[in-house]
Amino acid sequence: MKRILKSIGTFLLAIGLMGIGLAGFFFFTSTGQSSLSQLSLAALDIERQLERVDASWDEWEDSLERQVECAIPEGVRLFFAD
């Protein structure tokens, strides 16, 4: 009985996944290029936002590094030299 229920569950999962894939295929083919271009524009917008976050993170890191360097006394800096 357990084996039959497991087989039925696996079958229903497979049919469900195929249905989702088929629905996605029909969605992208029926709406044409407009939805794909909208997705592309959204991805580009997200990429620009991530680049801005990355740039601001780099600025913050540089600022923090300068603050730490200024906080270390001149005599001690010799021990931290590269």
mmCIF file of the N, C-alpha and C atoms, coordinates in Angstrom:
data_MODEL
# 
_entry.id   MODEL 
# 
loop_
_atom_site.group_PDB 
_atom_site.id 
_atom_site.type_symbol 
_atom_site.label_atom_id 
_atom_site.label_alt_id 
_atom_site.label_comp_id 
_atom_site.label_asym_id 
_atom_site.label_entity_id 
_atom_site.label_seq_id 
_atom_site.pdbx_PDB_ins_code 
_atom_site.Cartn_x 
_atom_site.Cartn_y 
_atom_site.Cartn_z 
_atom_site.occupancy 
_atom_site.B_iso_or_equiv 
_atom_site.pdbx_formal_charge 
_atom_site.auth_seq_id 
_atom_site.auth_comp_id 
_atom_site.auth_asym_id 
_atom_site.auth_atom_id 
_atom_site.pdbx_PDB_model_num 
ATOM 1   N N  . MET A 1 1  ? 0.826  -1.190 0.000   1.00 0.00 ? 1  MET A N  1 
ATOM 2   C CA . MET A 1 1  ? 0.000  0.000  0.000   1.00 0.00 ? 1  MET A CA 1 
ATOM 3   C C  . MET A 1 1  ? 0.870  1.253  0.000   1.00 0.00 ? 1  MET A C  1 
ATOM 4   N N  . LYS A 1 2  ? 1.942  1.194  0.817   1.00 0.00 ? 2  LYS A N  1 
ATOM 5   C CA . LYS A 1 2  ? 2.847  2.331  0.908   1.00 0.00 ? 2  LYS A CA 1 
ATOM 6   C C  . LYS A 1 2  ? 3.539  2.587  -0.434  1.00 0.00 ? 2  LYS A C  1 
ATOM 7   N N  . ARG A 1 3  ? 3.882  1.511  -1.093  1.00 0.00 ? 3  ARG A N  1 
ATOM 8   C CA . ARG A 1 3  ? 4.556  1.615  -2.381  1.00 0.00 ? 3  ARG A CA 1 
ATOM 9   C C  . ARG A 1 3  ? 3.625  2.223  -3.431  1.00 0.00 ? 3  ARG A C  1 
ATOM 10  N N  . ILE A 1 4  ? 2.371  1.859  -3.401  1.00 0.00 ? 4  ILE A N  1 
ATOM 11  C CA . ILE A 1 4  ? 1.390  2.392  -4.354  1.00 0.00 ? 4  ILE A CA 1 
ATOM 12  C C  . ILE A 1 4  ? 1.195  3.888  -4.117  1.00 0.00 ? 4  ILE A C  1 
ATOM 13  N N  . LEU A 1 5  ? 1.083  4.290  -2.853  1.00 0.00 ? 5  LEU A N  1 
ATOM 14  C CA . LEU A 1 5  ? 0.921  5.713  -2.538  1.00 0.00 ? 5  LEU A CA 1 
ATOM 15  C C  . LEU A 1 5  ? 2.150  6.513  -2.965  1.00 0.00 ? 5  LEU A C  1 
ATOM 16  N N  . LYS A 1 6  ? 3.338  5.931  -2.773  1.00 0.00 ? 6  LYS A N  1 
ATOM 17  C CA . LYS A 1 6  ? 4.561  6.600  -3.192  1.00 0.00 ? 6  LYS A CA 1 
ATOM 18  C C  . LYS A 1 6  ? 4.594  6.752  -4.709  1.00 0.00 ? 6  LYS A C  1 
ATOM 19  N N  . SER A 1 7  ? 4.167  5.716  -5.436  1.00 0.00 ? 7  SER A N  1 
ATOM 20  C CA . SER A 1 7  ? 4.130  5.769  -6.900  1.00 0.00 ? 7  SER A CA 1 
ATOM 21  C C  . SER A 1 7  ? 3.135  6.821  -7.377  1.00 0.00 ? 7  SER A C  1 
ATOM 22  N N  . ILE A 1 8  ? 1.975  6.862  -6.746  1.00 0.00 ? 8  ILE A N  1 
ATOM 23  C CA . ILE A 1 8  ? 0.958  7.855  -7.128  1.00 0.00 ? 8  ILE A CA 1 
ATOM 24  C C  . ILE A 1 8  ? 1.469  9.262  -6.830  1.00 0.00 ? 8  ILE A C  1 
ATOM 25  N N  . GLY A 1 9  ? 2.114  9.460  -5.695  1.00 0.00 ? 9  GLY A N  1 
ATOM 26  C CA . GLY A 1 9  ? 2.667  10.775 -5.353  1.00 0.00 ? 9  GLY A CA 1 
ATOM 27  C C  . GLY A 1 9  ? 3.728  11.213 -6.337  1.00 0.00 ? 9  GLY A C  1 
ATOM 28  N N  . THR A 1 10 ? 4.610  10.292 -6.718  1.00 0.00 ? 10 THR A N  1 
ATOM 29  C CA . THR A 1 10 ? 5.649  10.602 -7.698  1.00 0.00 ? 10 THR A CA 1 
ATOM 30  C C  . THR A 1 10 ? 5.037  10.938 -9.045  1.00 0.00 ? 10 THR A C  1 
ATOM 31  N N  . PHE A 1 11 ? 4.040  10.191 -9.440  1.00 0.00 ? 11 PHE A N  1 
ATOM 32  C CA . PHE A 1 11 ? 3.354  10.438 -10.707 1.00 0.00 ? 11 PHE A CA 1 
ATOM 33  C C  . PHE A 1 11 ? 2.700  11.820 -10.700 1.00 0.00 ? 11 PHE A C  1 
ATOM 34  N N  . LEU A 1 12 ? 2.009  12.164 -9.619  1.00 0.00 ? 12 LEU A N  1 
ATOM 35  C CA . LEU A 1 12 ? 1.346  13.470 -9.539  1.00 0.00 ? 12 LEU A CA 1 
ATOM 36  C C  . LEU A 1 12 ? 2.360  14.611 -9.528  1.00 0.00 ? 12 LEU A C  1 
ATOM 37  N N  . LEU A 1 13 ? 3.486  14.407 -8.861  1.00 0.00 ? 13 LEU A N  1 
ATOM 38  C CA . LEU A 1 13 ? 4.535  15.419 -8.861  1.00 0.00 ? 13 LEU A CA 1 
ATOM 39  C C  . LEU A 1 13 ? 5.095  15.620 -10.268 1.00 0.00 ? 13 LEU A C  1 
ATOM 40  N N  . ALA A 1 14 ? 5.343  14.524 -10.973 1.00 0.00 ? 14 ALA A N  1 
ATOM 41  C CA . ALA A 1 14 ? 5.865  14.615 -12.339 1.00 0.00 ? 14 ALA A CA 1 
ATOM 42  C C  . ALA A 1 14 ? 4.871  15.317 -13.255 1.00 0.00 ? 14 ALA A C  1 
ATOM 43  N N  . ILE A 1 15 ? 3.605  14.962 -13.164 1.00 0.00 ? 15 ILE A N  1 
ATOM 44  C CA . ILE A 1 15 ? 2.583  15.608 -13.994 1.00 0.00 ? 15 ILE A CA 1 
ATOM 45  C C  . ILE A 1 15 ? 2.484  17.094 -13.657 1.00 0.00 ? 15 ILE A C  1 
ATOM 46  N N  . GLY A 1 16 ? 2.556  17.426 -12.369 1.00 0.00 ? 16 GLY A N  1 
ATOM 47  C CA . GLY A 1 16 ? 2.498  18.830 -11.948 1.00 0.00 ? 16 GLY A CA 1 
ATOM 48  C C  . GLY A 1 16 ? 3.663  19.638 -12.492 1.00 0.00 ? 16 GLY A C  1 
ATOM 49  N N  . LEU A 1 17 ? 4.871  19.076 -12.417 1.00 0.00 ? 17 LEU A N  1 
ATOM 50  C CA . LEU A 1 17 ? 6.049  19.776 -12.939 1.00 0.00 ? 17 LEU A CA 1 
ATOM 51  C C  . LEU A 1 17 ? 5.975  19.939 -14.447 1.00 0.00 ? 17 LEU A C  1 
ATOM 52  N N  . MET A 1 18 ? 5.491  18.915 -15.132 1.00 0.00 ? 18 MET A N  1 
ATOM 53  C CA . MET A 1 18 ? 5.322  19.040 -16.590 1.00 0.00 ? 18 MET A CA 1 
ATOM 54  C C  . MET A 1 18 ? 4.291  20.112 -16.915 1.00 0.00 ? 18 MET A C  1 
ATOM 55  N N  . GLY A 1 19 ? 3.232  20.169 -16.142 1.00 0.00 ? 19 GLY A N  1 
ATOM 56  C CA . GLY A 1 19 ? 2.208  21.189 -16.353 1.00 0.00 ? 19 GLY A CA 1 
ATOM 57  C C  . GLY A 1 19 ? 2.750  22.585 -16.141 1.00 0.00 ? 19 GLY A C  1 
ATOM 58  N N  . ILE A 1 20 ? 3.571  22.756 -15.123 1.00 0.00 ? 20 ILE A N  1 
ATOM 59  C CA . ILE A 1 20 ? 4.172  24.065 -14.876 1.00 0.00 ? 20 ILE A CA 1 
ATOM 60  C C  . ILE A 1 20 ? 5.102  24.452 -16.027 1.00 0.00 ? 20 ILE A C  1 
ATOM 61  N N  . GLY A 1 21 ? 5.885  23.511 -16.489 1.00 0.00 ? 21 GLY A N  1 
ATOM 62  C CA . GLY A 1 21 ? 6.772  23.778 -17.631 1.00 0.00 ? 21 GLY A CA 1 
ATOM 63  C C  . GLY A 1 21 ? 6.001  24.121 -18.888 1.00 0.00 ? 21 GLY A C  1 
ATOM 64  N N  . LEU A 1 22 ? 4.937  23.388 -19.136 1.00 0.00 ? 22 LEU A N  1 
ATOM 65  C CA . LEU A 1 22 ? 4.110  23.656 -20.314 1.00 0.00 ? 22 LEU A CA 1 
ATOM 66  C C  . LEU A 1 22 ? 3.435  25.013 -20.206 1.00 0.00 ? 22 LEU A C  1 
ATOM 67  N N  . ALA A 1 23 ? 2.953  25.361 -19.009 1.00 0.00 ? 23 ALA A N  1 
ATOM 68  C CA . ALA A 1 23 ? 2.319  26.667 -18.809 1.00 0.00 ? 23 ALA A CA 1 
ATOM 69  C C  . ALA A 1 23 ? 3.337  27.786 -19.031 1.00 0.00 ? 23 ALA A C  1 
ATOM 70  N N  . GLY A 1 24 ? 4.554  27.608 -18.551 1.00 0.00 ? 24 GLY A N  1 
ATOM 71  C CA . GLY A 1 24 ? 5.599  28.607 -18.782 1.00 0.00 ? 24 GLY A CA 1 
ATOM 72  C C  . GLY A 1 24 ? 5.936  28.738 -20.249 1.00 0.00 ? 24 GLY A C  1 
ATOM 73  N N  . PHE A 1 25 ? 6.018  27.612 -20.938 1.00 0.00 ? 25 PHE A N  1 
ATOM 74  C CA . PHE A 1 25 ? 6.289  27.653 -22.377 1.00 0.00 ? 25 PHE A CA 1 
ATOM 75  C C  . PHE A 1 25 ? 5.193  28.414 -23.117 1.00 0.00 ? 25 PHE A C  1 
ATOM 76  N N  . PHE A 1 26 ? 3.930  28.106 -22.818 1.00 0.00 ? 26 PHE A N  1 
ATOM 77  C CA . PHE A 1 26 ? 2.828  28.807 -23.477 1.00 0.00 ? 26 PHE A CA 1 
ATOM 78  C C  . PHE A 1 26 ? 2.796  30.283 -23.115 1.00 0.00 ? 26 PHE A C  1 
ATOM 79  N N  . PHE A 1 27 ? 3.140  30.619 -21.865 1.00 0.00 ? 27 PHE A N  1 
ATOM 80  C CA . PHE A 1 27 ? 3.156  32.014 -21.463 1.00 0.00 ? 27 PHE A CA 1 
ATOM 81  C C  . PHE A 1 27 ? 4.170  32.798 -22.276 1.00 0.00 ? 27 PHE A C  1 
ATOM 82  N N  . PHE A 1 28 ? 5.382  32.259 -22.411 1.00 0.00 ? 28 PHE A N  1 
ATOM 83  C CA . PHE A 1 28 ? 6.416  32.995 -23.129 1.00 0.00 ? 28 PHE A CA 1 
ATOM 84  C C  . PHE A 1 28 ? 6.194  32.998 -24.636 1.00 0.00 ? 28 PHE A C  1 
ATOM 85  N N  . THR A 1 29 ? 5.593  31.972 -25.174 1.00 0.00 ? 29 THR A N  1 
ATOM 86  C CA . THR A 1 29 ? 5.367  31.973 -26.616 1.00 0.00 ? 29 THR A CA 1 
ATOM 87  C C  . THR A 1 29 ? 4.114  32.756 -26.996 1.00 0.00 ? 29 THR A C  1 
ATOM 88  N N  . SER A 1 30 ? 3.105  32.774 -26.128 1.00 0.00 ? 30 SER A N  1 
ATOM 89  C CA . SER A 1 30 ? 1.880  33.487 -26.492 1.00 0.00 ? 30 SER A CA 1 
ATOM 90  C C  . SER A 1 30 ? 2.021  34.996 -26.320 1.00 0.00 ? 30 SER A C  1 
ATOM 91  N N  . THR A 1 31 ? 2.802  35.430 -25.337 1.00 0.00 ? 31 THR A N  1 
ATOM 92  C CA . THR A 1 31 ? 2.963  36.867 -25.134 1.00 0.00 ? 31 THR A CA 1 
ATOM 93  C C  . THR A 1 31 ? 4.031  37.454 -26.040 1.00 0.00 ? 31 THR A C  1 
ATOM 94  N N  . GLY A 1 32 ? 4.791  36.600 -26.669 1.00 0.00 ? 32 GLY A N  1 
ATOM 95  C CA . GLY A 1 32 ? 5.772  37.065 -27.640 1.00 0.00 ? 32 GLY A CA 1 
ATOM 96  C C  . GLY A 1 32 ? 6.979  37.715 -27.008 1.00 0.00 ? 32 GLY A C  1 
ATOM 97  N N  . GLN A 1 33 ? 7.611  38.555 -27.787 1.00 0.00 ? 33 GLN A N  1 
ATOM 98  C CA . GLN A 1 33 ? 8.858  39.179 -27.363 1.00 0.00 ? 33 GLN A CA 1 
ATOM 99  C C  . GLN A 1 33 ? 8.657  40.264 -26.312 1.00 0.00 ? 33 GLN A C  1 
ATOM 100 N N  . SER A 1 34 ? 7.448  40.787 -26.199 1.00 0.00 ? 34 SER A N  1 
ATOM 101 C CA . SER A 1 34 ? 7.244  41.904 -25.269 1.00 0.00 ? 34 SER A CA 1 
ATOM 102 C C  . SER A 1 34 ? 7.536  41.499 -23.827 1.00 0.00 ? 34 SER A C  1 
ATOM 103 N N  . SER A 1 35 ? 7.089  40.324 -23.435 1.00 0.00 ? 35 SER A N  1 
ATOM 104 C CA . SER A 1 35 ? 7.354  39.908 -22.054 1.00 0.00 ? 35 SER A CA 1 
ATOM 105 C C  . SER A 1 35 ? 8.834  39.619 -21.851 1.00 0.00 ? 35 SER A C  1 
ATOM 106 N N  . LEU A 1 36 ? 9.490  39.057 -22.869 1.00 0.00 ? 36 LEU A N  1 
ATOM 107 C CA . LEU A 1 36 ? 10.916 38.792 -22.742 1.00 0.00 ? 36 LEU A CA 1 
ATOM 108 C C  . LEU A 1 36 ? 11.705 40.091 -22.673 1.00 0.00 ? 36 LEU A C  1 
ATOM 109 N N  . SER A 1 37 ? 11.298 41.094 -23.451 1.00 0.00 ? 37 SER A N  1 
ATOM 110 C CA . SER A 1 37 ? 12.005 42.372 -23.389 1.00 0.00 ? 37 SER A CA 1 
ATOM 111 C C  . SER A 1 37 ? 11.749 43.062 -22.055 1.00 0.00 ? 37 SER A C  1 
ATOM 112 N N  . GLN A 1 38 ? 10.537 42.904 -21.510 1.00 0.00 ? 38 GLN A N  1 
ATOM 113 C CA . GLN A 1 38 ? 10.259 43.474 -20.192 1.00 0.00 ? 38 GLN A CA 1 
ATOM 114 C C  . GLN A 1 38 ? 11.121 42.803 -19.126 1.00 0.00 ? 38 GLN A C  1 
ATOM 115 N N  . LEU A 1 39 ? 11.252 41.490 -19.207 1.00 0.00 ? 39 LEU A N  1 
ATOM 116 C CA . LEU A 1 39 ? 12.116 40.776 -18.269 1.00 0.00 ? 39 LEU A CA 1 
ATOM 117 C C  . LEU A 1 39 ? 13.570 41.214 -18.419 1.00 0.00 ? 39 LEU A C  1 
ATOM 118 N N  . SER A 1 40 ? 13.989 41.428 -19.657 1.00 0.00 ? 40 SER A N  1 
ATOM 119 C CA . SER A 1 40 ? 15.353 41.877 -19.912 1.00 0.00 ? 40 SER A CA 1 
ATOM 120 C C  . SER A 1 40 ? 15.587 43.256 -19.319 1.00 0.00 ? 40 SER A C  1 
ATOM 121 N N  . LEU A 1 41 ? 14.623 44.166 -19.502 1.00 0.00 ? 41 LEU A N  1 
ATOM 122 C CA . LEU A 1 41 ? 14.756 45.505 -18.934 1.00 0.00 ? 41 LEU A CA 1 
ATOM 123 C C  . LEU A 1 41 ? 14.778 45.463 -17.410 1.00 0.00 ? 41 LEU A C  1 
ATOM 124 N N  . ALA A 1 42 ? 13.947 44.616 -16.831 1.00 0.00 ? 42 ALA A N  1 
ATOM 125 C CA . ALA A 1 42 ? 13.927 44.478 -15.377 1.00 0.00 ? 42 ALA A CA 1 
ATOM 126 C C  . ALA A 1 42 ? 15.270 43.940 -14.880 1.00 0.00 ? 42 ALA A C  1 
ATOM 127 N N  . ALA A 1 43 ? 15.837 42.979 -15.594 1.00 0.00 ? 43 ALA A N  1 
ATOM 128 C CA . ALA A 1 43 ? 17.131 42.421 -15.208 1.00 0.00 ? 43 ALA A CA 1 
ATOM 129 C C  . ALA A 1 43 ? 18.230 43.475 -15.307 1.00 0.00 ? 43 ALA A C  1 
ATOM 130 N N  . LEU A 1 44 ? 18.178 44.304 -16.353 1.00 0.00 ? 44 LEU A N  1 
ATOM 131 C CA . LEU A 1 44 ? 19.168 45.375 -16.490 1.00 0.00 ? 44 LEU A CA 1 
ATOM 132 C C  . LEU A 1 44 ? 19.042 46.390 -15.359 1.00 0.00 ? 44 LEU A C  1 
ATOM 133 N N  . ASP A 1 45 ? 17.808 46.702 -14.975 1.00 0.00 ? 45 ASP A N  1 
ATOM 134 C CA . ASP A 1 45 ? 17.580 47.627 -13.874 1.00 0.00 ? 45 ASP A CA 1 
ATOM 135 C C  . ASP A 1 45 ? 18.142 47.067 -12.569 1.00 0.00 ? 45 ASP A C  1 
ATOM 136 N N  . ILE A 1 46 ? 17.907 45.798 -12.329 1.00 0.00 ? 46 ILE A N  1 
ATOM 137 C CA . ILE A 1 46 ? 18.445 45.149 -11.119 1.00 0.00 ? 46 ILE A CA 1 
ATOM 138 C C  . ILE A 1 46 ? 19.973 45.156 -11.160 1.00 0.00 ? 46 ILE A C  1 
ATOM 139 N N  . GLU A 1 47 ? 20.532 44.916 -12.341 1.00 0.00 ? 47 GLU A N  1 
ATOM 140 C CA . GLU A 1 47 ? 21.989 44.917 -12.470 1.00 0.00 ? 47 GLU A CA 1 
ATOM 141 C C  . GLU A 1 47 ? 22.558 46.299 -12.149 1.00 0.00 ? 47 GLU A C  1 
ATOM 142 N N  . ARG A 1 48 ? 21.916 47.359 -12.644 1.00 0.00 ? 48 ARG A N  1 
ATOM 143 C CA . ARG A 1 48 ? 22.369 48.727 -12.343 1.00 0.00 ? 48 ARG A CA 1 
ATOM 144 C C  . ARG A 1 48 ? 22.287 49.011 -10.848 1.00 0.00 ? 48 ARG A C  1 
ATOM 145 N N  . GLN A 1 49 ? 21.207 48.573 -10.220 1.00 0.00 ? 49 GLN A N  1 
ATOM 146 C CA . GLN A 1 49 ? 21.066 48.786 -8.781  1.00 0.00 ? 49 GLN A CA 1 
ATOM 147 C C  . GLN A 1 49 ? 22.165 48.057 -8.012  1.00 0.00 ? 49 GLN A C  1 
ATOM 148 N N  . LEU A 1 50 ? 22.472 46.837 -8.430  1.00 0.00 ? 50 LEU A N  1 
ATOM 149 C CA . LEU A 1 50 ? 23.530 46.083 -7.766  1.00 0.00 ? 50 LEU A CA 1 
ATOM 150 C C  . LEU A 1 50 ? 24.890 46.743 -7.959  1.00 0.00 ? 50 LEU A C  1 
ATOM 151 N N  . GLU A 1 51 ? 25.125 47.322 -9.144  1.00 0.00 ? 51 GLU A N  1 
ATOM 152 C CA . GLU A 1 51 ? 26.380 48.022 -9.379  1.00 0.00 ? 51 GLU A CA 1 
ATOM 153 C C  . GLU A 1 51 ? 26.494 49.242 -8.474  1.00 0.00 ? 51 GLU A C  1 
ATOM 154 N N  . ARG A 1 52 ? 25.360 49.963 -8.280  1.00 0.00 ? 52 ARG A N  1 
ATOM 155 C CA . ARG A 1 52 ? 25.376 51.112 -7.381  1.00 0.00 ? 52 ARG A CA 1 
ATOM 156 C C  . ARG A 1 52 ? 25.646 50.683 -5.939  1.00 0.00 ? 52 ARG A C  1 
ATOM 157 N N  . VAL A 1 53 ? 25.029 49.586 -5.526  1.00 0.00 ? 53 VAL A N  1 
ATOM 158 C CA . VAL A 1 53 ? 25.263 49.074 -4.177  1.00 0.00 ? 53 VAL A CA 1 
ATOM 159 C C  . VAL A 1 53 ? 26.727 48.666 -4.020  1.00 0.00 ? 53 VAL A C  1 
ATOM 160 N N  . ASP A 1 54 ? 27.266 48.017 -5.037  1.00 0.00 ? 54 ASP A N  1 
ATOM 161 C CA . ASP A 1 54 ? 28.662 47.596 -4.993  1.00 0.00 ? 54 ASP A CA 1 
ATOM 162 C C  . ASP A 1 54 ? 29.588 48.803 -4.915  1.00 0.00 ? 54 ASP A C  1 
ATOM 163 N N  . ALA A 1 55 ? 29.298 49.844 -5.690  1.00 0.00 ? 55 ALA A N  1 
ATOM 164 C CA . ALA A 1 55 ? 30.130 51.050 -5.663  1.00 0.00 ? 55 ALA A CA 1 
ATOM 165 C C  . ALA A 1 55 ? 30.053 51.736 -4.304  1.00 0.00 ? 55 ALA A C  1 
ATOM 166 N N  . SER A 1 56 ? 28.851 51.822 -3.742  1.00 0.00 ? 56 SER A N  1 
ATOM 167 C CA . SER A 1 56 ? 28.727 52.466 -2.431  1.00 0.00 ? 56 SER A CA 1 
ATOM 168 C C  . SER A 1 56 ? 29.406 51.617 -1.356  1.00 0.00 ? 56 SER A C  1 
ATOM 169 N N  . TRP A 1 57 ? 29.359 50.298 -1.481  1.00 0.00 ? 57 TRP A N  1 
ATOM 170 C CA . TRP A 1 57 ? 30.044 49.415 -0.539  1.00 0.00 ? 57 TRP A CA 1 
ATOM 171 C C  . TRP A 1 57 ? 31.553 49.642 -0.620  1.00 0.00 ? 57 TRP A C  1 
ATOM 172 N N  . ASP A 1 58 ? 32.085 49.761 -1.853  1.00 0.00 ? 58 ASP A N  1 
ATOM 173 C CA . ASP A 1 58 ? 33.512 50.015 -2.015  1.00 0.00 ? 58 ASP A CA 1 
ATOM 174 C C  . ASP A 1 58 ? 33.904 51.355 -1.403  1.00 0.00 ? 58 ASP A C  1 
ATOM 175 N N  . GLU A 1 59 ? 33.078 52.383 -1.603  1.00 0.00 ? 59 GLU A N  1 
ATOM 176 C CA . GLU A 1 59 ? 33.347 53.686 -1.002  1.00 0.00 ? 59 GLU A CA 1 
ATOM 177 C C  . GLU A 1 59 ? 33.352 53.589 0.520   1.00 0.00 ? 59 GLU A C  1 
ATOM 178 N N  . TRP A 1 60 ? 32.397 52.852 1.074   1.00 0.00 ? 60 TRP A N  1 
ATOM 179 C CA . TRP A 1 60 ? 32.322 52.688 2.520   1.00 0.00 ? 60 TRP A CA 1 
ATOM 180 C C  . TRP A 1 60 ? 33.557 51.961 3.049   1.00 0.00 ? 60 TRP A C  1 
ATOM 181 N N  . GLU A 1 61 ? 33.985 50.909 2.331   1.00 0.00 ? 61 GLU A N  1 
ATOM 182 C CA . GLU A 1 61 ? 35.182 50.179 2.735   1.00 0.00 ? 61 GLU A CA 1 
ATOM 183 C C  . GLU A 1 61 ? 36.405 51.086 2.733   1.00 0.00 ? 61 GLU A C  1 
ATOM 184 N N  . ASP A 1 62 ? 36.551 51.882 1.661   1.00 0.00 ? 62 ASP A N  1 
ATOM 185 C CA . ASP A 1 62 ? 37.693 52.783 1.566   1.00 0.00 ? 62 ASP A CA 1 
ATOM 186 C C  . ASP A 1 62 ? 37.668 53.818 2.687   1.00 0.00 ? 62 ASP A C  1 
ATOM 187 N N  . SER A 1 63 ? 36.495 54.346 2.977   1.00 0.00 ? 63 SER A N  1 
ATOM 188 C CA . SER A 1 63 ? 36.354 55.323 4.052   1.00 0.00 ? 63 SER A CA 1 
ATOM 189 C C  . SER A 1 63 ? 36.729 54.709 5.397   1.00 0.00 ? 63 SER A C  1 
ATOM 190 N N  . LEU A 1 64 ? 36.253 53.518 5.653   1.00 0.00 ? 64 LEU A N  1 
ATOM 191 C CA . LEU A 1 64 ? 36.572 52.830 6.902   1.00 0.00 ? 64 LEU A CA 1 
ATOM 192 C C  . LEU A 1 64 ? 38.065 52.556 7.010   1.00 0.00 ? 64 LEU A C  1 
ATOM 193 N N  . GLU A 1 65 ? 38.665 52.146 5.901   1.00 0.00 ? 65 GLU A N  1 
ATOM 194 C CA . GLU A 1 65 ? 40.098 51.875 5.903   1.00 0.00 ? 65 GLU A CA 1 
ATOM 195 C C  . GLU A 1 65 ? 40.891 53.143 6.217   1.00 0.00 ? 65 GLU A C  1 
ATOM 196 N N  . ARG A 1 66 ? 40.497 54.278 5.622   1.00 0.00 ? 66 ARG A N  1 
ATOM 197 C CA . ARG A 1 66 ? 41.172 55.544 5.905   1.00 0.00 ? 66 ARG A CA 1 
ATOM 198 C C  . ARG A 1 66 ? 41.012 55.937 7.371   1.00 0.00 ? 66 ARG A C  1 
ATOM 199 N N  . GLN A 1 67 ? 39.820 55.729 7.925   1.00 0.00 ? 67 GLN A N  1 
ATOM 200 C CA . GLN A 1 67 ? 39.590 56.067 9.330   1.00 0.00 ? 67 GLN A CA 1 
ATOM 201 C C  . GLN A 1 67 ? 40.458 55.218 10.253  1.00 0.00 ? 67 GLN A C  1 
ATOM 202 N N  . VAL A 1 68 ? 40.572 53.930 9.933   1.00 0.00 ? 68 VAL A N  1 
ATOM 203 C CA . VAL A 1 68 ? 41.403 53.041 10.754  1.00 0.00 ? 68 VAL A CA 1 
ATOM 204 C C  . VAL A 1 68 ? 42.869 53.433 10.635  1.00 0.00 ? 68 VAL A C  1 
ATOM 205 N N  . GLU A 1 69 ? 43.305 53.777 9.426   1.00 0.00 ? 69 GLU A N  1 
ATOM 206 C CA . GLU A 1 69 ? 44.692 54.179 9.236   1.00 0.00 ? 69 GLU A CA 1 
ATOM 207 C C  . GLU A 1 69 ? 45.000 55.458 10.011  1.00 0.00 ? 69 GLU A C  1 
ATOM 208 N N  . CYS A 1 70 ? 44.055 56.371 10.025  1.00 0.00 ? 70 CYS A N  1 
ATOM 209 C CA . CYS A 1 70 ? 44.269 57.629 10.759  1.00 0.00 ? 70 CYS A CA 1 
ATOM 210 C C  . CYS A 1 70 ? 44.255 57.394 12.260  1.00 0.00 ? 70 CYS A C  1 
ATOM 211 N N  . ALA A 1 71 ? 43.565 56.387 12.721  1.00 0.00 ? 71 ALA A N  1 
ATOM 212 C CA . ALA A 1 71 ? 43.469 56.123 14.153  1.00 0.00 ? 71 ALA A CA 1 
ATOM 213 C C  . ALA A 1 71 ? 44.723 55.452 14.701  1.00 0.00 ? 71 ALA A C  1 
ATOM 214 N N  . ILE A 1 72 ? 45.511 54.845 13.842  1.00 0.00 ? 72 ILE A N  1 
ATOM 215 C CA . ILE A 1 72 ? 46.736 54.160 14.285  1.00 0.00 ? 72 ILE A CA 1 
ATOM 216 C C  . ILE A 1 72 ? 47.849 55.202 14.406  1.00 0.00 ? 72 ILE A C  1 
ATOM 217 N N  . PRO A 1 73 ? 48.486 55.277 15.544  1.00 0.00 ? 73 PRO A N  1 
ATOM 218 C CA . PRO A 1 73 ? 49.584 56.235 15.712  1.00 0.00 ? 73 PRO A CA 1 
ATOM 219 C C  . PRO A 1 73 ? 50.732 55.962 14.733  1.00 0.00 ? 73 PRO A C  1 
ATOM 220 N N  . GLU A 1 74 ? 51.465 57.025 14.402  1.00 0.00 ? 74 GLU A N  1 
ATOM 221 C CA . GLU A 1 74 ? 52.534 56.930 13.399  1.00 0.00 ? 74 GLU A CA 1 
ATOM 222 C C  . GLU A 1 74 ? 53.596 55.899 13.780  1.00 0.00 ? 74 GLU A C  1 
ATOM 223 N N  . GLY A 1 75 ? 53.937 55.831 15.039  1.00 0.00 ? 75 GLY A N  1 
ATOM 224 C CA . GLY A 1 75 ? 54.970 54.886 15.472  1.00 0.00 ? 75 GLY A CA 1 
ATOM 225 C C  . GLY A 1 75 ? 54.527 53.434 15.348  1.00 0.00 ? 75 GLY A C  1 
ATOM 226 N N  . VAL A 1 76 ? 53.248 53.184 15.456  1.00 0.00 ? 76 VAL A N  1 
ATOM 227 C CA . VAL A 1 76 ? 52.724 51.826 15.389  1.00 0.00 ? 76 VAL A CA 1 
ATOM 228 C C  . VAL A 1 76 ? 52.509 51.401 13.942  1.00 0.00 ? 76 VAL A C  1 
ATOM 229 N N  . ARG A 1 77 ? 52.304 52.366 13.065  1.00 0.00 ? 77 ARG A N  1 
ATOM 230 C CA . ARG A 1 77 ? 52.041 52.037 11.635  1.00 0.00 ? 77 ARG A CA 1 
ATOM 231 C C  . ARG A 1 77 ? 53.166 51.244 11.001  1.00 0.00 ? 77 ARG A C  1 
ATOM 232 N N  . LEU A 1 78 ? 54.377 51.430 11.506  1.00 0.00 ? 78 LEU A N  1 
ATOM 233 C CA . LEU A 1 78 ? 55.523 50.705 10.936  1.00 0.00 ? 78 LEU A CA 1 
ATOM 234 C C  . LEU A 1 78 ? 55.320 49.199 11.057  1.00 0.00 ? 78 LEU A C  1 
ATOM 235 N N  . PHE A 1 79 ? 54.670 48.757 12.123  1.00 0.00 ? 79 PHE A N  1 
ATOM 236 C CA . PHE A 1 79 ? 54.437 47.325 12.310  1.00 0.00 ? 79 PHE A CA 1 
ATOM 237 C C  . PHE A 1 79 ? 53.387 46.776 11.361  1.00 0.00 ? 79 PHE A C  1 
ATOM 238 N N  . PHE A 1 80 ? 52.528 47.656 10.820  1.00 0.00 ? 80 PHE A N  1 
ATOM 239 C CA . PHE A 1 80 ? 51.455 47.235 9.908   1.00 0.00 ? 80 PHE A CA 1 
ATOM 240 C C  . PHE A 1 80 ? 51.796 47.471 8.448   1.00 0.00 ? 80 PHE A C  1 
ATOM 241 N N  . ALA A 1 81 ? 52.999 47.937 8.169   1.00 0.00 ? 81 ALA A N  1 
ATOM 242 C CA . ALA A 1 81 ? 53.393 48.223 6.785   1.00 0.00 ? 81 ALA A CA 1 
ATOM 243 C C  . ALA A 1 81 ? 53.409 46.928 5.983   1.00 0.00 ? 81 ALA A C  1 
ATOM 244 N N  . ASP A 1 82 ? 53.070 47.056 4.728   1.00 0.00 ? 82 ASP A N  1 
ATOM 245 C CA . ASP A 1 82 ? 53.034 45.883 3.832   1.00 0.00 ? 82 ASP A CA 1 
ATOM 246 C C  . ASP A 1 82 ? 54.409 45.380 3.527   1.00 0.00 ? 82 ASP A C  1 
# 
